[in-house]
Amino acid sequence: MVEMNVRREHVRLIVMIPPKPAISDVMGRVKGRTAIKTFKQFRNLRKKPHLGNHFLSPGYCVDTVGLDLEMIQKYVRYQEQKER
C-alpha cells in the first residue's frame, strides 16, 4: 500500500501490485479480509439490519497509474477537502 484515505462512506487506496495477479482477485482478498477482521473486532455490526453479513459494497473502482502517480496521490490526499 502506497497511500490510503479513509472516509466514513468509502476508502481510497493506492497500491502497487505485480502485473500477474488479476485486480479483481486482489480486491476480493482485500475486501474479504477487511470484512472478516472488522466483524471479528466489532461483533455488534452483524446485528445491524442494514448490514447483515455484508460490510462492504460489491463494487470497486480501479484505475491504473502510469506517469501520473503524483497527481493520483494528491487526489487521494486532498479529496476530502474538495468535497467540503
C-alpha positions in Angstrom: 0.0 0.0 0.0 1.4 3.4 -1.0 -1.4 5.7 0.1 -4.8 5.5 1.9 -7.6 7.9 2.7 -10.4 6.6 4.9 -13.8 8.3 4.9 -17.0 7.3 6.6 -18.6 6.1 3.4 -15.5 4.9 1.4 -11.8 4.2 1.4 -9.3 5.3 -1.3 -6.2 3.2 -1.7 -3.1 3.5 -3.9 -1.5 0.1 -4.0 1.3 -1.4 -6.1 0.7 -4.9 -7.3 2.7 -7.0 -9.7 1.2 -7.4 -13.2 0.5 -11.1 -12.9 -2.5 -11.3 -10.4 -5.9 -10.2 -11.6 -7.0 -6.9 -10.0 -10.4 -8.5 -9.2 -8.7 -11.2 -7.2 -6.6 -8.7 -5.3 -9.7 -6.6 -4.5 -11.7 -9.7 -3.5 -9.0 -10.6 -1.0 -8.6 -7.1 0.4 -12.3 -6.6 0.8 -12.9 -10.1 2.1 -10.2 -9.9 4.8 -11.2 -6.4 5.8 -14.8 -7.5 6.3 -13.8 -10.7 8.3 -11.5 -8.7 10.6 -14.0 -5.9 11.1 -16.8 -8.3 12.0 -14.5 -10.2 14.4 -13.4 -7.0 16.1 -16.9 -5.4 16.1 -19.3 -8.3 16.6 -22.3 -6.0 17.2 -22.1 -4.9 13.5 -23.6 -8.3 12.4 -26.8 -7.4 14.3 -27.4 -4.2 12.3 -30.3 -4.9 10.0 -28.9 -2.8 7.1 -25.6 -4.7 7.1 -26.5 -8.4 7.7 -23.3 -10.3 6.8 -22.3 -7.6 4.3 -19.8 -4.9 5.3 -18.6 -3.5 2.0 -20.4 -2.8 -1.2 -19.9 -5.3 -4.0 -18.2 -2.9 -6.4 -15.0 -1.0 -6.6 -13.3 1.4 -9.0 -9.8 0.7 -10.3 -7.5 3.0 -12.3 -4.0 2.2 -13.4 -1.3 4.7 -12.9 1.5 5.4 -15.4 3.5 8.5 -15.0 0.8 10.4 -13.1 1.3 8.7 -9.7 1.9 12.1 -8.1 -1.4 13.5 -9.4 -3.4 10.5 -8.1 -1.7 10.7 -4.7 -2.7 14.4 -4.4 -6.3 13.4 -5.3 -6.4 10.7 -2.6 -4.8 13.0 0.0 -6.9 16.1 -0.6 -10.3 14.9 -1.9 -11.9 15.3 1.5 -11.1 19.0 1.5 -12.5 19.4 -2.0 -15.8 17.6 -1.1 -16.4 20.0 1.8 
